[in-house]
């Protein structure tokens, strides 16, 4: 026989009270009302971001081509720049300097990958070109792998 302590009893009572609540049954169990409230949330929260995102990404959307990997770097750079701007204006926490430094380093690496000037740096030697490019890509994706979860919540 399981002994129910005071905490379990209170928790079970709260759950039973919620399930027997008429408002809960009417608005969350009924699929019509649930759909209605999801639609309201869509209008209230999500629709407003659509024009802002179109305006923010207009240059990328206009020039985007599917055949080049350069555009993946461009959209990633745009996202990091936007987030960096928000960090500069709104975020203040311990360790922020390291996060901002990593974001700026990623933007520098993305600029190098987008411009693709490695052949000038290595005097048109293909092996050095590949080595430099792969080194920068590895550094970029190592930073992203370790830090991206704290950039976006």
Backbone as a printed PyTorch tensor [residue, N CA C, xyz], in Angstrom:
tensor([[[  0.8450,  -1.1780,   0.0000],
         [  0.0000,   0.0000,   0.0000],
         [  0.8900,   1.2410,   0.0000]],

        [[  0.5960,   2.1640,  -0.8910],
         [  1.4030,   3.3680,  -1.0080],
         [  0.9150,   4.4070,  -0.0020]],

        [[  1.8750,   5.0040,   0.6780],
         [  1.5550,   6.0620,   1.6330],
         [  1.6130,   7.3870,   0.8920]],

        [[  0.5370,   8.1300,   0.9830],
         [  0.4750,   9.4310,   0.3230],
         [  0.8370,  10.4920,   1.3430]],

        [[  1.8870,  11.2260,   1.0380],
         [  2.2350,  12.3080,   1.9600],
         [  1.3860,  13.5440,   1.6620]],

        [[  1.5230,  14.5390,   2.4620],
         [  0.6880,  15.7290,   2.3690],
         [  0.8600,  16.4310,   1.0240]],

        [[  2.0750,  16.4590,   0.4960],
         [  2.3380,  17.1470,  -0.7640],
         [  1.6080,  16.4660,  -1.9130]],

        [[  1.6760,  15.1320,  -1.9770],
         [  1.0100,  14.3980,  -3.0450],
         [ -0.4980,  14.6090,  -2.9880]],

        [[ -1.0480,  14.6320,  -1.7880],
         [ -2.4840,  14.8210,  -1.6380],
         [ -2.9040,  16.2030,  -2.1410]],

        [[ -2.1420,  17.2220,  -1.7900],
         [ -2.4720,  18.5750,  -2.2560],
         [ -2.3670,  18.6740,  -3.7770]],

        [[ -1.3540,  18.0670,  -4.3440],
         [ -1.1790,  18.1000,  -5.7950],
         [ -2.3270,  17.3730,  -6.4930]],

        [[ -2.7100,  16.2140,  -5.9720],
         [ -3.8220,  15.4600,  -6.5580],
         [ -5.1220,  16.2370,  -6.4400]],

        [[ -5.3110,  16.9410,  -5.3300],
         [ -6.5230,  17.7450,  -5.1490],
         [ -6.5790,  18.8870,  -6.1570]],

        [[ -5.4450,  19.5350,  -6.4110],
         [ -5.4080,  20.6230,  -7.3790],
         [ -5.7450,  20.1260,  -8.7810]],

        [[ -5.1990,  18.9730,  -9.1470],
         [ -5.4730,  18.4130, -10.4740],
         [ -6.9460,  18.0720, -10.6120]],

        [[ -7.5230,  17.4510,  -9.5870],
         [ -8.9440,  17.1050,  -9.6290],
         [ -9.8050,  18.3530,  -9.6860]],

        [[ -9.4200,  19.3880,  -8.9780],
         [-10.1780,  20.6370,  -8.9810],
         [-10.1420,  21.2900, -10.3530]],

        [[ -8.9980,  21.2580, -11.0030],
         [ -8.8700,  21.8400, -12.3420],
         [ -9.7110,  21.0600, -13.3410]],

        [[ -9.6550,  19.7330, -13.2730],
         [-10.3940,  18.9190, -14.2370],
         [-11.8960,  19.0390, -14.0530]],

        [[-12.3340,  19.2950, -12.8590],
         [-13.7660,  19.4570, -12.6210],
         [-14.2310,  20.8830, -12.8450]],

        [[-13.3220,  21.7670, -13.1140],
         [-13.6610,  23.1580, -13.3580],
         [-14.4000,  23.2700, -14.6870]],

        [[-15.5110,  23.9370, -14.6810],
         [-16.3350,  24.0630, -15.8810],
         [-15.5850,  24.8400, -16.9660]],

        [[-14.8910,  25.9020, -16.5690],
         [-14.1540,  26.7080, -17.5350],
         [-13.1010,  25.8680, -18.2440]],

        [[-12.3850,  25.0310, -17.4930],
         [-11.3620,  24.1660, -18.0690],
         [-11.9860,  23.2220, -19.0820]],

        [[-13.0710,  22.5830, -18.6960],
         [-13.7200,  21.6320, -19.5980],
         [-14.2690,  22.3140, -20.8420]],

        [[-14.7950,  23.5200, -20.6670],
         [-15.4200,  24.2000, -21.7940],
         [-14.3800,  24.6930, -22.7950]],

        [[-13.2680,  25.2620, -22.3240],
         [-12.3400,  25.9390, -23.2230],
         [-11.0930,  25.1440, -23.6000]],

        [[-10.7380,  24.1490, -22.8360],
         [ -9.5090,  23.4250, -23.1600],
         [ -9.7520,  21.9850, -23.5880]],

        [[-10.8240,  21.3910, -23.1660],
         [-11.1150,  20.0340, -23.6020],
         [-11.8480,  20.0570, -24.9420]],

        [[-12.7510,  20.9870, -25.1170],
         [-13.5320,  21.0940, -26.3310],
         [-12.6260,  21.5430, -27.4870]],

        [[-12.5300,  20.7540, -28.5550],
         [-11.6140,  21.1020, -29.6530],
         [-11.9890,  22.3760, -30.3980]],

        [[-13.2620,  22.7230, -30.4220],
         [-13.6710,  23.9500, -31.1180],
         [-13.1250,  25.1700, -30.3870]],

        [[-13.2800,  25.1860, -29.0910],
         [-12.7520,  26.3130, -28.3210],
         [-11.2200,  26.3360, -28.3550]],

        [[-10.6000,  25.1700, -28.3110],
         [ -9.1420,  25.1050, -28.3540],
         [ -8.6290,  25.6750, -29.6740]],

        [[ -9.2870,  25.3310, -30.7760],
         [ -8.9070,  25.8640, -32.0780],
         [ -9.1030,  27.3780, -32.1200]],

        [[-10.1940,  27.8370, -31.5490],
         [-10.4810,  29.2720, -31.4990],
         [ -9.3740,  30.0230, -30.7520]],

        [[ -8.9550,  29.4940, -29.6060],
         [ -7.9200,  30.1750, -28.8330],
         [ -6.5510,  30.0900, -29.5040]],

        [[ -6.2780,  29.0070, -30.2040],
         [ -5.0310,  28.9420, -30.9670],
         [ -5.0290,  29.9830, -32.0860]],

        [[ -6.1800,  30.1660, -32.7140],
         [ -6.2900,  31.1780, -33.7640],
         [ -6.0940,  32.5800, -33.1860]],

        [[ -6.6720,  32.8370, -32.0280],
         [ -6.4720,  34.1300, -31.3700],
         [ -5.0050,  34.3580, -31.0310]],

        [[ -4.3300,  33.3220, -30.5540],
         [ -2.8950,  33.4420, -30.2700],
         [ -2.1080,  33.7180, -31.5460]],

        [[ -2.5000,  33.0820, -32.6300],
         [ -1.8310,  33.3300, -33.9090],
         [ -1.9430,  34.8030, -34.2920]],

        [[ -3.1340,  35.3460, -34.2160],
         [ -3.3380,  36.7540, -34.5690],
         [ -2.6220,  37.6640, -33.5790]],

        [[ -2.7040,  37.3340, -32.3260],
         [ -2.1810,  38.2070, -31.2820],
         [ -0.6580,  38.2600, -31.2560]],

        [[ -0.0090,  37.1220, -31.4800],
         [  1.4410,  37.0730, -31.3220],
         [  2.2030,  36.8900, -32.6400]],

        [[  1.7500,  35.9800, -33.4770],
         [  2.5530,  35.5790, -34.6260],
         [  2.3830,  36.4750, -35.8470]],

        [[  1.1980,  36.9300, -36.1230],
         [  0.9540,  37.7240, -37.3220],
         [  1.7700,  39.0140, -37.3060]],

        [[  1.9580,  39.5930, -36.1530],
         [  2.6720,  40.8700, -36.0740],
         [  4.1420,  40.7360, -36.4410]],

        [[  4.6940,  39.5480, -36.2770],
         [  6.1080,  39.3640, -36.6140],
         [  6.3280,  39.2100, -38.1120]],

        [[  5.3110,  38.7970, -38.8420],
         [  5.4890,  38.5290, -40.2670],
         [  5.9330,  39.7640, -41.0440]],

        [[  5.2430,  40.9120, -40.9620],
         [  5.7280,  42.0990, -41.7110],
         [  7.1090,  42.5660, -41.2530]],

        [[  7.3790,  42.4540, -39.9570],
         [  8.7040,  42.8480, -39.4610],
         [  9.7860,  41.9650, -40.0620]],

        [[  9.5210,  40.6690, -40.1240],
         [ 10.5130,  39.7550, -40.6840],
         [ 10.6940,  39.9610, -42.1820]],

        [[  9.6090,  40.2120, -42.8870],
         [  9.7250,  40.4940, -44.3230],
         [ 10.5860,  41.7380, -44.5360]],

        [[ 10.3450,  42.7720, -43.7490],
         [ 11.1300,  44.0010, -43.8980],
         [ 12.5910,  43.7700, -43.5260]],

        [[ 12.8390,  43.0290, -42.4500],
         [ 14.2080,  42.7920, -41.9960],
         [ 14.9950,  41.9610, -43.0020]],

        [[ 14.3490,  40.9750, -43.6120],
         [ 15.0520,  40.0510, -44.5030],
         [ 14.8130,  40.3540, -45.9790]],

        [[ 14.3230,  41.5520, -46.3020],
         [ 13.9780,  41.8720, -47.6880],
         [ 15.1760,  41.7650, -48.6280]],

        [[ 16.3340,  42.2550, -48.2010],
         [ 17.4970,  42.1890, -49.0950],
         [ 17.9420,  40.7440, -49.3060]],

        [[ 17.8730,  39.9530, -48.2570],
         [ 18.2370,  38.5480, -48.4100],
         [ 17.2360,  37.8280, -49.3110]],

        [[ 15.9510,  38.0610, -49.0980],
         [ 14.9280,  37.3900, -49.9010],
         [ 15.0280,  37.7780, -51.3680]],

        [[ 15.3800,  39.0280, -51.6300],
         [ 15.4710,  39.4940, -53.0100],
         [ 16.6520,  38.8700, -53.7400]],

        [[ 17.7570,  38.6760, -53.0500],
         [ 18.9650,  38.1770, -53.7140],
         [ 19.2100,  36.6860, -53.5050]],

        [[ 18.3600,  35.9970, -52.7930],
         [ 18.5830,  34.5930, -52.4790],
         [ 18.5660,  33.7310, -53.7390]],

        [[ 19.5580,  32.8610, -53.8500],
         [ 19.6270,  31.8780, -54.9250],
         [ 19.8790,  30.5150, -54.2970]],

        [[ 19.3010,  29.5110, -54.8750],
         [ 19.3550,  28.1770, -54.2750],
         [ 20.6420,  27.4190, -54.5880]],

        [[ 21.4160,  27.8710, -55.5410],
         [ 22.5530,  27.0730, -55.9940],
         [ 23.8610,  27.3850, -55.2840]],

        [[ 23.8720,  28.3110, -54.3530],
         [ 25.1240,  28.6700, -53.7110],
         [ 25.0050,  28.5330, -52.1990]],

        [[ 26.0420,  27.9560, -51.5840],
         [ 26.0800,  27.8360, -50.1380],
         [ 26.3460,  29.1490, -49.4350]],

        [[ 26.7460,  30.1440, -50.2030],
         [ 27.0320,  31.4670, -49.6560],
         [ 25.8000,  32.0600, -48.9630]],

        [[ 24.6190,  31.7180, -49.4470],
         [ 23.3930,  32.3000, -48.8990],
         [ 23.0550,  31.7290, -47.5260]],

        [[ 23.5170,  30.5270, -47.2330],
         [ 23.3650,  30.0030, -45.8670],
         [ 24.1800,  30.8480, -44.8950]],

        [[ 25.3580,  31.2090, -45.3230],
         [ 26.2030,  32.0550, -44.4770],
         [ 25.5900,  33.4520, -44.3160]],

        [[ 24.9750,  33.9480, -45.3980],
         [ 24.3770,  35.2800, -45.3220],
         [ 23.2040,  35.3300, -44.3490]],

        [[ 22.3400,  34.3220, -44.3950],
         [ 21.1960,  34.3300, -43.4860],
         [ 21.6560,  34.1160, -42.0480]],

        [[ 22.6610,  33.2880, -41.8410],
         [ 23.1930,  33.0860, -40.4960],
         [ 23.8300,  34.3700, -39.9750]],

        [[ 24.5390,  35.0700, -40.8370],
         [ 25.1400,  36.3490, -40.4430],
         [ 24.0660,  37.3690, -40.0830]],

        [[ 23.0160,  37.4260, -40.8780],
         [ 21.9220,  38.3580, -40.6030],
         [ 21.2490,  38.0350, -39.2690]],

        [[ 21.0310,  36.7590, -38.9860],
         [ 20.4190,  36.3670, -37.7170],
         [ 21.3260,  36.7200, -36.5410]],

        [[ 22.6090,  36.4750, -36.6660],
         [ 23.5350,  36.7760, -35.5710],
         [ 23.6480,  38.2830, -35.3680]],

        [[ 23.6850,  39.0550, -36.4570],
         [ 23.7400,  40.5140, -36.3240],
         [ 22.4910,  41.0560, -35.6270]],

        [[ 21.3350,  40.5200, -35.9680],
         [ 20.0880,  40.9400, -35.3170],
         [ 20.1250,  40.6200, -33.8320]],

        [[ 20.5620,  39.4170, -33.5140],
         [ 20.6380,  39.0160, -32.1040],
         [ 21.6910,  39.8300, -31.3570]],

        [[ 22.7980,  40.1350, -32.0070],
         [ 23.8350,  40.9500, -31.3840],
         [ 23.3190,  42.3550, -31.0800]],

        [[ 22.5340,  42.9060, -31.9940],
         [ 21.9270,  44.2120, -31.7670],
         [ 20.9910,  44.1620, -30.5530]],

        [[ 20.2420,  43.0990, -30.4090],
         [ 19.3620,  42.9590, -29.2470],
         [ 20.1650,  42.7880, -27.9650]],

        [[ 21.2690,  42.0720, -28.0400],
         [ 22.1290,  41.9130, -26.8650],
         [ 22.6940,  43.2620, -26.4370]],

        [[ 23.1240,  44.0660, -27.4000],
         [ 23.6770,  45.3830, -27.0620],
         [ 22.6390,  46.2920, -26.4210]],

        [[ 21.3940,  46.1920, -26.8700],
         [ 20.3560,  47.1030, -26.3840],
         [ 19.6170,  46.6070, -25.1460]],

        [[ 19.4280,  45.2950, -25.0030],
         [ 18.5200,  44.7990, -23.9820],
         [ 19.1300,  43.8650, -22.9610]],

        [[ 20.0560,  43.0300, -23.3630],
         [ 20.5430,  41.9780, -22.4760],
         [ 21.6790,  42.4730, -21.5910]],

        [[ 21.5470,  42.1990, -20.3160],
         [ 22.6080,  42.5070, -19.3700],
         [ 22.6480,  41.3740, -18.3530]],

        [[ 23.6910,  40.5740, -18.4230],
         [ 23.8490,  39.4620, -17.5000],
         [ 25.3310,  39.1500, -17.3560]],

        [[ 25.6270,  38.3230, -16.4150],
         [ 27.0150,  37.9610, -16.1750],
         [ 27.5100,  37.0620, -17.3060]],

        [[ 28.6210,  37.4200, -17.8900],
         [ 29.1770,  36.6660, -19.0060],
         [ 28.7350,  37.1930, -20.3610]],

        [[ 28.0880,  38.3310, -20.3680],
         [ 27.6050,  38.9100, -21.6220],
         [ 28.7590,  39.2820, -22.5490]],

        [[ 29.8780,  39.7380, -21.9750],
         [ 31.0080,  40.1610, -22.7970],
         [ 31.5370,  39.0100, -23.6400]],

        [[ 31.5910,  37.8240, -23.0560],
         [ 32.0790,  36.6540, -23.7890],
         [ 31.1150,  36.2920, -24.9230]],

        [[ 29.8320,  36.3870, -24.6510],
         [ 28.8300,  36.0820, -25.6700],
         [ 28.9170,  37.0640, -26.8270]],

        [[ 29.0280,  38.3420, -26.5180],
         [ 29.1330,  39.3670, -27.5620],
         [ 30.4260,  39.1820, -28.3570]],

        [[ 31.5100,  38.8530, -27.6770],
         [ 32.7880,  38.6170, -28.3510],
         [ 32.6810,  37.4210, -29.3080]],

        [[ 32.0270,  36.3470, -28.8670],
         [ 31.8450,  35.1800, -29.7360],
         [ 30.9610,  35.5040, -30.9380]],

        [[ 29.9190,  36.3040, -30.7210],
         [ 29.0560,  36.6970, -31.8380],
         [ 29.8270,  37.5290, -32.8580]],

        [[ 30.6260,  38.4580, -32.3710],
         [ 31.4150,  39.2920, -33.2870],
         [ 32.4370,  38.4530, -34.0470]],

        [[ 33.0290,  37.4790, -33.3790],
         [ 33.9780,  36.5830, -34.0590],
         [ 33.2660,  35.7670, -35.1360]],

        [[ 32.0590,  35.3140, -34.8450],
         [ 31.2920,  34.5760, -35.8510],
         [ 30.9680,  35.4570, -37.0510]],

        [[ 30.6450,  36.7060, -36.8170],
         [ 30.3470,  37.6150, -37.9280],
         [ 31.5910,  37.8310, -38.7850]],

        [[ 32.7500,  37.9660, -38.1580],
         [ 34.0000,  38.1120, -38.9200],
         [ 34.2600,  36.8660, -39.7630]],

        [[ 34.0890,  35.6960, -39.1580],
         [ 34.2980,  34.4520, -39.9050],
         [ 33.2900,  34.3080, -41.0410]],

        [[ 32.0430,  34.6810, -40.7820],
         [ 31.0310,  34.6020, -41.8430],
         [ 31.3330,  35.5760, -42.9720]],

        [[ 31.8230,  36.7560, -42.6470],
         [ 32.2260,  37.7000, -43.6940],
         [ 33.3410,  37.1190, -44.5470]],

        [[ 34.3070,  36.4710, -43.9100],
         [ 35.3970,  35.8450, -44.6650],
         [ 34.8680,  34.7320, -45.5730]],

        [[ 33.9310,  33.9320, -45.0510],
         [ 33.3810,  32.8430, -45.8630],
         [ 32.5080,  33.3700, -47.0000]],

        [[ 31.8090,  34.4470, -46.7770],
         [ 30.9660,  35.0300, -47.8270],
         [ 31.8210,  35.6760, -48.9070]],

        [[ 32.8380,  36.4310, -48.5050],
         [ 33.7030,  37.1120, -49.4850],
         [ 34.5900,  36.1330, -50.2380]],

        [[ 34.9670,  35.0580, -49.5820],
         [ 35.7550,  33.9880, -50.2020],
         [ 37.0340,  34.5230, -50.8430]],

        [[ 37.8010,  35.2730, -50.0770],
         [ 39.0700,  35.8370, -50.5450],
         [ 40.2790,  35.0060, -50.0950]],

        [[ 40.0650,  33.7500, -49.8270],
         [ 41.1520,  32.8920, -49.3420],
         [ 42.2250,  32.6690, -50.3990]],

        [[ 41.8410,  32.6650, -51.6630],
         [ 42.8320,  32.4360, -52.7090],
         [ 43.8410,  33.5830, -52.7790]],

        [[ 43.4070,  34.8000, -52.4630],
         [ 44.3500,  35.9210, -52.4230],
         [ 45.2910,  35.8050, -51.2230]],

        [[ 44.7920,  35.3170, -50.1160],
         [ 45.6140,  35.1760, -48.9160],
         [ 46.6910,  34.1090, -49.0740]],

        [[ 46.3830,  33.0670, -49.8430],
         [ 47.3420,  31.9670, -49.9540],
         [ 47.9900,  31.8920, -51.3320]],

        [[ 47.9490,  32.9860, -52.0670],
         [ 48.6540,  33.0810, -53.3450],
         [ 48.1820,  32.0420, -54.3590]],

        [[ 46.8870,  31.8070, -54.4140],
         [ 46.2410,  30.9180, -55.3680],
         [ 46.7070,  29.4700, -55.2790]],

        [[ 47.1470,  29.0680, -54.1090],
         [ 47.4820,  27.6660, -53.8840],
         [ 46.2240,  26.9760, -53.3550]],

        [[ 45.7270,  25.9780, -54.1130],
         [ 44.4410,  25.3660, -53.7880],
         [ 44.4670,  24.6320, -52.4510]],

        [[ 45.5590,  23.9740, -52.1320],
         [ 45.6400,  23.2370, -50.8650],
         [ 45.6010,  24.1870, -49.6690]],

        [[ 46.3160,  25.2770, -49.7580],
         [ 46.2700,  26.2670, -48.6760],
         [ 44.8860,  26.9320, -48.6110]],

        [[ 44.2900,  27.1510, -49.7850],
         [ 42.9430,  27.7150, -49.8470],
         [ 41.9580,  26.8430, -49.0650]],

        [[ 41.9840,  25.5440, -49.3580],
         [ 41.0880,  24.6080, -48.6680],
         [ 41.3990,  24.5470, -47.1720]],

        [[ 42.6860,  24.5780, -46.8450],
         [ 43.0870,  24.5140, -45.4420],
         [ 42.5790,  25.7360, -44.6630]],

        [[ 42.7700,  26.9330, -45.2230],
         [ 42.2950,  28.1560, -44.5570],
         [ 40.7790,  28.1880, -44.4370]],

        [[ 40.1220,  27.8350, -45.5180],
         [ 38.6460,  27.8610, -45.5160],
         [ 38.0860,  26.8540, -44.5170]],

        [[ 38.6320,  25.6530, -44.5020],
         [ 38.1580,  24.6290, -43.5680],
         [ 38.4680,  25.0030, -42.1200]],

        [[ 39.6070,  25.6580, -41.9060],
         [ 39.9540,  26.1110, -40.5540],
         [ 38.9360,  27.1320, -40.0470]],

        [[ 38.5810,  28.0870, -40.9220],
         [ 37.5910,  29.0920, -40.5360],
         [ 36.2120,  28.4710, -40.3270]],

        [[ 35.8270,  27.5380, -41.1960],
         [ 34.5300,  26.8810, -41.0210],
         [ 34.4870,  26.0790, -39.7290]],

        [[ 35.5860,  25.3950, -39.4260],
         [ 35.6310,  24.6170, -38.1910],
         [ 35.5340,  25.5230, -36.9750]],

        [[ 36.2470,  26.6490, -36.9830],
         [ 36.1770,  27.5860, -35.8580],
         [ 34.7690,  28.1580, -35.7200]],

        [[ 34.1540,  28.5310, -36.8360],
         [ 32.8040,  29.0800, -36.8060],
         [ 31.8170,  28.0750, -36.2150]],

        [[ 31.8420,  26.8610, -36.7140],
         [ 30.8570,  25.8900, -36.2590],
         [ 31.1660,  25.3470, -34.8690]],

        [[ 32.4060,  25.4000, -34.4500],
         [ 32.7200,  25.0730, -33.0450],
         [ 32.1210,  26.1150, -32.1030]],

        [[ 32.2550,  27.3880, -32.4680],
         [ 31.6540,  28.4500, -31.6430],
         [ 30.1370,  28.2850, -31.6190]],

        [[ 29.5530,  28.0480, -32.7860],
         [ 28.0980,  27.8800, -32.8430],
         [ 27.6480,  26.6690, -32.0370]],

        [[ 28.3820,  25.5820, -32.1440],
         [ 28.0130,  24.3670, -31.4160],
         [ 28.0360,  24.6010, -29.9070]],

        [[ 29.0110,  25.3360, -29.4370],
         [ 29.1590,  25.5390, -27.9920],
         [ 28.3040,  26.6740, -27.4590]],

        [[ 27.9920,  27.6720, -28.2570],
         [ 27.3970,  28.8940, -27.7290],
         [ 25.9840,  29.2050, -28.2090]],

        [[ 25.5080,  28.5750, -29.2480],
         [ 24.2530,  29.0200, -29.8650],
         [ 23.0500,  28.8290, -28.9520]],

        [[ 23.0850,  27.8910, -28.0400],
         [ 21.9380,  27.6770, -27.1520],
         [ 21.7280,  28.8230, -26.1880]],

        [[ 22.7750,  29.5550, -25.8620],
         [ 22.5820,  30.7030, -24.9780],
         [ 22.3150,  31.9880, -25.7530]],

        [[ 22.3940,  31.9530, -27.0830],
         [ 22.0810,  33.1430, -27.8700],
         [ 20.5900,  33.2610, -28.0960]],

        [[ 19.9410,  32.1390, -28.3780],
         [ 18.5020,  32.1320, -28.6120],
         [ 17.8540,  31.2440, -27.5850]],

        [[ 16.7990,  31.7720, -26.9680],
         [ 16.0550,  30.9830, -25.9800],
         [ 14.7860,  30.4380, -26.5910]]])
